[in-house]
């Protein structure tokens, strides 16, 4: 009941409410920033995985065409070890 509070008590109560409101907004902003950062990281990782998968498919195709490991590595940026493992499958 604010009717029984003095002017100083009302002002103190208003400042506490304002502080709480500011803190809630800061928390909401932090959550949104975290979600956005996570979303961007997920998209980046997805793109990287997609590129890796595409390079593996290209390497498999080039192996079937008879290209050597060094050339395939140059074209796909995959390591020679990875290409050899694909060849051994």
C-alpha distances in whole Angstrom, upper triangle without the diagonal:
4,6,6,8,11,13,15,12,10,14,14,11,13,16,16,15,18,20,19,20,23,24,24,26,28,29,29,32,34,34,36,38,39,40,42,44,44,45,48,49,50,52,54,55,56,58,59,60,62,64,65,66,68,70,71,72,74,75,76,78,80,81,83,84,86,84,84,81,81,81,78,76,77,76,73,72,72,73,77,76,73,76,78,76,76,80,80,78
4,5,5,8,10,12,9,7,11,12,9,11,14,14,13,16,18,18,19,22,23,23,25,27,28,29,31,33,34,35,37,38,39,41,43,44,45,47,49,50,51,53,54,56,58,59,60,61,64,65,66,68,70,71,72,74,75,76,78,80,81,83,84,86,84,84,81,81,81,78,76,76,75,72,71,71,73,77,76,73,76,79,76,76,80,80,79
4,6,8,10,13,11,9,13,14,13,14,17,17,17,19,22,22,22,25,27,27,29,31,32,33,35,37,37,39,41,42,43,45,47,48,49,51,52,53,55,57,58,59,61,63,64,65,67,69,69,71,73,74,75,77,79,80,82,83,85,86,88,89,88,88,85,84,84,82,80,80,79,76,75,75,77,80,79,77,80,82,80,80,84,84,82
4,7,10,12,9,9,13,14,13,15,18,18,18,20,22,22,24,26,27,28,30,32,33,34,36,38,38,40,42,43,44,46,48,49,50,52,54,55,56,58,59,60,63,64,65,66,69,70,71,73,74,75,77,79,80,81,83,85,86,88,89,91,89,89,86,85,86,83,81,81,80,77,76,76,78,81,80,78,81,83,81,81,85,85,83
4,7,8,6,6,10,10,9,12,14,15,15,18,19,20,21,24,25,26,28,29,30,32,34,35,36,38,39,41,42,44,45,47,48,50,51,52,54,56,57,58,60,62,63,64,66,68,69,70,72,73,75,77,78,79,81,82,84,86,87,89,87,86,83,83,83,81,78,79,78,75,73,74,75,79,78,76,78,81,79,79,83,83,81
4,5,5,6,9,10,10,12,14,15,16,18,20,21,22,24,26,27,29,30,32,33,35,36,38,39,41,42,44,45,46,48,49,51,52,54,56,57,58,60,62,63,64,66,68,69,70,72,73,75,76,78,79,81,82,84,85,87,88,90,88,87,84,84,84,82,79,79,79,76,74,75,76,80,79,77,80,82,80,80,84,85,83
4,5,5,6,9,10,11,12,14,15,16,18,20,21,22,24,26,27,29,30,32,33,35,36,38,39,41,42,43,45,47,48,49,51,52,54,55,57,58,60,61,63,64,66,67,69,70,72,73,75,76,78,79,81,82,84,86,87,88,86,86,83,82,82,80,77,78,77,74,73,73,75,78,78,76,78,81,79,79,83,83,82
4,5,5,6,9,10,11,12,14,15,16,18,20,21,23,24,26,27,29,30,32,33,35,36,37,39,41,42,43,45,47,48,49,51,53,54,55,57,58,60,61,63,64,66,67,69,70,72,73,75,76,78,79,81,82,84,85,87,84,84,81,80,80,78,76,76,75,72,71,71,72,76,75,74,76,79,77,77,81,82,80
4,5,5,6,9,10,11,12,14,15,17,18,20,21,23,24,26,27,29,30,32,33,35,36,37,39,41,42,43,45,47,48,49,51,52,54,55,57,58,60,61,63,64,66,67,69,70,72,73,75,76,78,79,81,82,84,85,83,83,79,79,79,77,74,75,74,71,70,70,71,75,74,72,75,77,75,76,79,80,78
4,5,5,6,9,10,11,12,14,15,16,18,20,21,23,24,26,27,29,30,32,33,35,36,38,39,41,42,43,45,47,48,50,51,52,54,56,57,58,60,62,63,64,66,68,69,70,72,73,75,76,78,79,81,82,84,82,82,78,78,78,76,73,74,73,70,68,69,70,74,73,71,74,77,75,75,78,79,77
4,5,5,6,9,10,10,12,14,15,16,18,20,21,22,24,26,27,29,30,32,33,35,36,37,39,41,42,43,45,46,48,49,51,52,54,55,57,58,60,61,63,64,66,67,69,70,72,73,75,76,78,80,81,82,80,80,77,76,76,74,71,71,71,68,66,67,68,72,71,69,72,75,73,73,77,77,76
4,5,5,6,9,10,10,12,14,15,17,18,20,21,23,25,26,27,29,30,31,33,35,36,37,39,41,42,43,45,47,48,49,51,53,54,55,57,59,60,61,63,64,66,67,69,70,72,73,75,76,78,79,81,78,78,75,74,74,72,70,70,69,67,65,65,67,70,69,68,70,73,71,71,75,75,74
4,5,5,6,9,10,11,12,14,15,17,19,20,21,23,24,26,27,29,30,32,33,35,36,38,39,41,42,43,45,47,48,49,51,53,54,55,57,58,60,61,63,64,66,68,69,70,72,73,75,77,78,79,77,77,74,74,74,71,69,69,69,66,64,64,66,69,68,66,69,72,70,70,74,74,72
4,5,5,6,9,10,11,12,14,15,17,18,20,21,23,24,26,27,29,30,32,33,35,36,38,39,41,42,44,45,47,48,50,51,52,54,56,57,58,60,62,63,64,66,67,69,70,72,73,75,76,78,76,76,73,72,72,70,67,68,67,64,62,63,65,68,67,65,68,71,69,69,72,73,72
4,5,5,6,9,10,10,12,14,15,16,18,20,21,22,24,26,27,28,30,31,33,34,36,37,39,40,42,43,45,46,48,49,51,52,54,55,57,58,60,61,63,64,66,67,69,70,71,73,75,76,74,74,70,70,70,68,65,65,65,62,60,61,62,66,65,63,66,69,67,67,71,71,70
4,5,5,6,9,10,11,12,14,15,17,18,20,21,23,24,26,27,29,30,31,33,35,36,37,39,41,42,43,45,47,48,49,51,53,54,55,57,58,60,61,63,64,66,67,69,70,72,73,75,73,72,69,69,69,66,64,64,64,61,59,59,61,64,64,62,64,67,65,65,69,69,68
4,5,5,6,9,10,11,12,14,15,17,18,20,21,23,24,26,27,29,30,32,33,35,36,37,39,41,42,43,45,47,48,49,51,52,54,55,57,58,60,61,63,64,66,67,69,71,72,73,71,71,68,68,68,65,63,63,63,60,58,59,60,64,63,61,64,66,64,64,68,68,67
4,5,5,6,9,10,11,12,14,15,17,18,20,21,22,24,26,27,28,30,32,33,35,36,38,39,41,42,44,45,46,48,50,51,52,54,55,57,58,60,61,63,65,66,67,69,70,72,70,70,67,66,66,64,61,61,61,58,56,57,59,62,62,59,62,65,63,63,67,67,66
4,5,5,6,9,10,11,12,14,15,17,19,20,21,22,24,26,27,29,30,32,33,35,36,37,39,40,42,43,45,46,48,49,51,52,54,55,57,58,60,61,63,64,66,68,69,70,68,68,64,64,64,62,59,60,59,56,54,55,56,60,59,57,60,63,61,61,65,65,64
4,5,5,6,9,10,11,12,14,15,17,18,20,21,23,24,26,27,29,30,32,33,35,36,37,39,41,42,43,45,47,48,49,51,53,54,55,57,58,60,61,63,64,66,67,69,67,67,63,63,63,61,58,59,58,55,54,54,55,59,58,56,59,61,59,59,63,64,62
4,5,5,6,9,10,11,12,14,16,17,18,20,21,23,24,26,27,29,30,32,33,35,36,37,39,41,42,43,45,47,48,49,51,53,54,56,57,58,60,61,63,65,66,68,66,65,62,62,62,60,57,58,57,54,52,53,55,58,57,55,58,61,59,58,62,63,61
4,5,5,6,9,10,11,12,14,15,16,18,20,21,22,24,26,27,28,30,32,33,34,36,37,39,40,42,43,45,46,48,49,51,52,54,55,57,58,60,61,63,64,66,64,63,60,60,60,57,55,55,55,52,50,51,52,56,55,53,56,59,57,57,61,61,60
4,5,5,6,9,10,11,12,14,15,16,18,20,21,22,24,26,27,28,30,31,33,34,36,37,39,40,42,43,45,46,48,49,51,52,54,55,57,58,60,62,63,64,62,62,59,58,58,56,53,54,53,50,49,49,50,54,53,51,54,57,55,55,58,59,58
4,5,5,6,9,10,11,12,14,15,17,18,20,21,23,24,26,27,29,30,32,33,35,36,37,39,41,42,43,45,47,48,49,51,52,54,55,57,58,60,62,63,61,61,58,58,58,55,53,53,52,49,48,48,50,54,53,50,53,56,54,54,57,58,56
4,5,5,6,9,10,11,12,14,15,16,18,20,21,22,24,26,27,29,30,31,33,35,36,37,39,41,42,43,45,46,48,49,51,52,54,55,57,59,60,61,59,59,56,56,56,53,51,51,50,48,46,47,49,52,52,49,52,55,53,53,56,57,56
4,5,5,6,9,10,10,12,14,15,16,18,20,21,22,24,26,27,28,30,32,33,34,36,37,39,40,42,43,45,46,48,49,51,53,54,55,57,58,60,58,57,54,54,54,51,49,49,49,46,44,45,46,50,49,47,50,53,51,51,54,55,54
4,5,5,6,9,10,10,12,14,15,16,18,20,21,22,24,26,27,28,30,31,33,34,36,37,39,40,42,43,45,46,48,49,51,52,54,55,57,58,56,56,53,53,53,50,48,48,48,45,43,43,45,48,48,45,48,51,49,49,52,53,52
4,5,5,6,9,10,11,12,14,15,16,18,20,21,23,24,26,27,29,30,31,33,35,36,37,39,41,42,43,45,46,48,49,51,52,54,55,57,55,55,52,52,52,49,47,47,47,43,42,43,44,48,47,45,47,50,48,48,52,52,51
4,5,5,6,8,10,10,12,14,15,16,18,20,21,22,24,26,27,29,30,31,33,35,36,37,39,41,42,43,45,47,48,49,51,53,54,55,53,53,50,50,50,47,45,45,44,41,40,41,43,46,46,44,46,49,47,47,50,51,50
4,5,5,6,9,10,10,12,14,15,16,18,20,21,22,24,26,27,28,30,32,33,34,36,37,39,40,42,43,45,47,48,49,51,52,54,52,51,48,48,48,45,43,43,43,40,38,39,40,44,43,41,44,46,45,45,48,49,48
4,5,5,6,9,10,10,12,14,15,16,18,20,21,22,24,26,27,28,30,31,33,34,36,37,39,40,42,43,45,46,48,49,51,52,50,50,47,47,47,45,42,43,42,39,38,38,40,43,42,40,43,45,43,43,47,47,46
4,5,5,6,9,10,10,12,14,15,16,18,20,21,23,24,26,27,29,30,31,33,35,36,37,39,40,42,43,45,46,48,49,51,49,49,46,46,46,43,41,42,40,37,36,37,39,42,42,39,42,45,43,42,46,47,45
4,5,5,6,9,10,11,12,14,15,16,18,20,21,23,24,26,27,29,30,32,33,35,36,38,39,41,42,43,45,47,48,49,47,47,44,44,44,41,39,39,38,35,34,35,37,40,40,38,40,43,41,41,45,46,44
4,5,5,6,8,10,10,12,14,15,16,18,20,21,22,24,26,27,28,30,32,33,34,36,37,39,41,42,43,45,47,48,46,46,42,42,42,40,37,38,37,34,33,33,35,38,38,35,38,41,39,39,42,43,42
4,5,5,6,9,10,10,12,14,15,16,18,20,21,22,24,26,27,28,30,31,33,34,36,37,39,40,42,43,45,46,45,45,42,42,42,39,37,37,36,33,32,32,34,38,37,35,37,40,38,37,41,42,40
4,5,5,6,9,10,11,12,14,15,17,18,20,21,23,24,26,27,29,30,32,33,35,36,38,39,41,42,43,45,43,43,40,40,40,37,35,36,34,31,30,31,33,37,37,34,36,39,38,37,40,42,40
4,5,5,6,9,10,11,12,14,15,17,18,20,21,23,24,26,27,29,30,32,33,35,36,37,39,41,42,43,41,41,38,38,38,35,33,33,32,30,28,29,31,34,34,32,34,37,35,35,39,40,38
4,5,5,6,9,10,10,12,14,15,16,18,20,21,22,24,26,27,28,30,31,33,35,36,37,39,41,42,40,40,37,37,37,34,32,33,32,29,27,27,29,33,32,30,32,35,33,33,36,37,36
4,5,5,6,9,10,10,12,14,15,16,18,20,21,22,24,26,27,28,30,32,33,34,36,38,39,41,39,39,36,36,36,33,31,32,31,28,27,27,29,33,32,30,32,35,33,32,36,37,35
4,5,5,6,9,10,11,12,14,15,17,18,20,21,23,24,26,27,29,30,32,33,35,36,38,39,37,37,34,34,34,31,29,29,28,25,24,25,27,31,31,28,30,33,32,31,35,36,35
4,5,5,6,8,10,11,12,14,15,16,18,20,21,23,24,26,27,29,30,31,33,35,36,37,35,35,32,32,32,29,27,28,27,24,22,23,25,28,28,26,28,31,29,29,32,34,32
4,5,5,6,9,10,10,12,14,15,16,18,20,21,22,24,26,27,29,30,31,33,35,36,34,34,32,32,32,29,27,28,27,23,22,22,25,28,28,25,27,30,28,27,31,32,30
4,5,5,6,9,10,10,12,14,15,16,18,20,21,22,24,26,27,28,30,32,33,35,33,33,31,31,30,27,26,26,25,22,21,22,24,28,28,25,26,30,28,27,30,32,30
4,5,5,6,9,10,11,12,14,15,17,18,20,21,23,25,26,27,29,31,32,33,31,31,28,28,28,25,23,23,22,19,18,19,21,25,25,22,24,28,26,25,29,31,29
4,5,5,6,8,10,10,12,14,15,16,18,20,21,23,24,26,27,29,30,31,30,30,27,27,27,24,22,23,22,18,17,17,20,23,23,20,22,25,23,23,26,28,26
4,5,5,6,9,10,10,12,14,15,16,18,20,21,23,24,26,27,29,30,29,29,26,27,27,23,22,23,21,18,18,18,20,24,23,20,22,25,23,22,26,27,25
4,5,5,6,9,10,10,12,14,15,16,18,20,21,22,24,26,27,29,27,27,25,25,24,21,20,21,19,16,16,16,19,22,23,20,21,24,23,22,25,27,26
4,5,5,6,9,10,11,12,14,15,16,18,20,21,22,25,26,27,25,25,22,22,22,19,17,18,17,13,13,13,16,19,19,17,18,21,20,19,23,25,24
4,5,5,6,9,10,11,12,14,15,17,18,20,21,23,24,26,24,24,22,22,22,19,17,19,17,14,14,13,16,19,18,15,17,20,18,17,21,22,21
4,5,5,6,9,10,11,12,14,15,17,18,20,21,23,25,23,24,22,22,21,18,17,19,16,13,14,14,17,20,20,16,17,21,19,17,21,23,21
4,5,5,6,9,10,10,12,14,15,16,18,20,21,22,21,21,19,19,18,15,14,15,13,10,10,11,14,17,18,15,15,19,18,17,20,22,21
4,5,5,6,9,10,10,12,14,15,16,19,20,21,19,19,17,17,17,14,13,14,13,9,9,8,11,14,15,11,12,16,15,13,17,19,18
4,5,5,6,9,10,11,13,14,15,17,19,20,19,20,17,19,18,15,14,16,14,11,12,11,14,16,16,12,13,16,15,12,16,18,16
4,5,5,6,9,10,11,12,14,16,17,19,17,19,17,18,17,13,13,15,12,9,11,11,14,16,17,14,13,17,16,14,16,19,18
4,5,5,6,9,10,10,12,14,15,16,15,15,13,14,13,10,10,11,9,5,8,7,11,13,14,11,10,14,14,12,14,17,16
4,5,5,6,9,10,10,13,14,15,14,15,13,14,14,10,10,13,11,8,10,8,11,12,12,9,8,12,11,8,11,14,13
4,5,5,6,9,10,11,13,15,14,16,14,16,15,11,13,15,12,10,13,11,14,15,16,12,11,14,13,10,12,15,13
4,5,5,6,9,10,11,13,11,13,12,14,12,9,10,12,9,7,11,10,13,14,16,13,11,14,14,11,13,16,15
4,5,5,6,9,10,11,9,10,9,11,10,6,8,10,8,7,10,8,11,11,12,10,7,10,11,8,9,13,13
4,5,5,6,9,10,10,12,11,14,13,9,11,14,12,10,13,11,13,13,14,11,8,10,11,7,8,11,10
4,5,5,6,9,9,12,12,15,13,10,13,14,12,11,15,14,16,15,17,14,11,13,14,11,11,14,13
4,5,5,6,6,8,9,11,9,7,10,12,9,10,13,12,14,13,15,13,10,12,14,11,10,14,14
4,5,5,6,7,8,11,10,8,11,13,12,12,14,13,14,12,14,12,8,10,11,8,7,11,11
4,5,8,10,12,15,13,11,14,16,15,15,18,16,18,16,17,15,12,13,14,11,9,12,12
4,6,9,12,14,12,11,14,15,14,14,18,17,18,17,19,17,14,15,16,14,12,15,16
4,7,9,12,10,10,13,15,14,15,18,17,17,15,17,16,12,13,15,13,10,14,15
4,7,8,7,7,10,11,11,12,14,14,15,12,15,15,11,12,15,13,11,14,16
4,6,6,6,9,10,11,12,14,13,13,10,12,13,9,10,13,12,10,13,16
4,6,5,6,9,10,10,11,10,9,6,9,9,6,7,11,10,9,12,14
4,5,5,6,9,10,10,10,9,7,10,11,9,10,14,14,13,16,18
4,5,5,6,9,10,10,11,9,13,13,10,12,15,14,14,17,19
4,5,5,6,8,8,9,8,11,11,8,10,13,11,11,15,16
4,5,5,5,5,6,6,9,9,7,10,13,12,12,16,17
4,6,5,8,9,9,13,13,11,14,16,16,16,19,21
4,6,8,11,11,15,13,11,15,17,15,16,19,20
4,5,9,10,13,11,10,13,15,13,14,18,18
4,7,9,12,10,10,14,15,14,16,19,20
4,6,8,7,7,10,11,11,13,15,16
4,5,5,6,9,10,11,13,14,16
4,5,5,6,9,10,10,12,14
4,5,5,6,9,10,10,13
4,5,5,6,9,10,11
4,5,5,6,9,10
4,5,5,6,9
4,5,5,6
4,5,5
4,6
4
